[in-house]
């Protein structure tokens, strides 16, 4: 007998007035058209190009299109269409302004024979999407510090001859989730030695009963929950139980149009979601009982535009729209910084460092560049 679906108590409430010395919401209450006009004509230092931004650390040098980035301990690991897996050393916490804005060269690189299309870090392993012997999407795991050797392989992410292509790979604790271009997700367990085990039957995956849009976010606390951006207006939260059954444990409701991207905060208590109704919302995720969670809209204000990607850095939400990057206060959603022309092409993807509790680093990338930023100086 299938377990009953948990209902979420969802309440949308206006953003409370900011307390001094926090900035007032100001321009966020303007219409999208007025906000764009106001921000483009602003001469304040909070709206600058990436070269002049105090957030900019450096550009990660690649030989081809960048397809994925992740943080592993004190490094950034990237995937590239030249079939190389690269490692870049993160600068120390005493990063001086004189050392900012430089190009960063990989200190290690490793060839992946069948290509590498996305990458994430789980525990002491780096997991990547590649191609299996039959040419279908496959997973491969390599231990941190030993990226030249393959420690685990799963030949098929989805069923044989499946039409679904993996679009994003996320992981936390010992769990990895691969979201597809259709209504399926594949969930895997990564052992300490890098061995990969599917949470479903071999070659199988789970049906989320909704079309996966292009984004998925995982709770960093390692409990196996993940939120999915779908073609609908809600954000379902799933988990895989001990019987390898996918269960929908809650849903973040409040958007009026399709949700485009989601991000889970490093503390595990909040989910940020951007939708095509030009809104950025933050949901508070609270444990009410065993394996049951409620998602409550704690704030929702018009974003500057439809955001293509989101990431949490401490108590701040970083969003990418077009070629620009925005930094929001995670509680009031005030705009704290705007970087114009962060990249010269769109869309931009983002990933934050959740492996170190107080890390302020976030990496952004598009088809032809990757850059490192430090948020909340």
URNORUR-V631187 format. One line per field, one symbol per residue. psi: psi as a letter, one per 30 degrees, with the letter a starting at -180 (. if undefined). A space follows every 10 residues. Layout:
psi->???
This chain:
psi->kkkkkkkkjk kkllklkkkk gkklecfffl leeeeeeeef fkglffjlle efkffkelkk klfakkflkl kjcglkklkl fggkjlkkkk llfhklffgl glkkkkfkkk kjeglkflkl kjbgkkklka kafgglklkk kkkkfhffkk fkkjekealk gkfkkkfkkl llcgkkkjkl gahkkkklkj lfggkkkkfa lkgllkkggl jkdgkkkkkf ggggkkkkjl gagljkkllk afghkkkjfa kjkfkfakke llkklffffk kkkklgghkk kkkkjkjflk gklkjkjflj lklflkkfll kkjbgkkkkk kbglkkkkkf efgkjekkjk helglllklk kljgfkegkg kkkklafglk kkljkh.
